[in-house]
Amino acid sequence: MTGFVKTKDNAFVEYPYGAAELQRDNPEANHPYECDFVSIFPTTPAATRDGFALSPVVVDEVPEYDGQTQTVHRSELPFIRDGGWVFSWIVTDLTPEQIANMQAMQEQMRAV
């Protein structure tokens, strides 16, 4: 797991969500920064009055990719898959120009 997402009606509102955001959303409360915000959140006005919820977010396993011809990066925002919130990995093929530039940089580094 990599944190929590704040949702409303199972739609994305905010990520990441932690103790600092709990304090910001509930200024009338005085929870310590080290509080168990996941346990406290369901009792806050943000949850009971405004209908917000917290859900855990997991990160997919990094896929196999060819570092010479591809890049991989994590999705910018978590999304729902199979009923849970996840970050996925996106594999992108490098252009021939990017491959040539990378090879040139590697050759320069070897020459040093």
Secondary structure, DSSP 8 states (H G I E B T S, - for coil): ---EEEEETTEEEESS--HHHHHHH-TTS---TTS-HHHHGGGSHHHHTT-EEEEEEEE-------TTTEEEEE-SS-EEETTEEEE-EEEEE--HHHHHHHHHHHHHHHH-
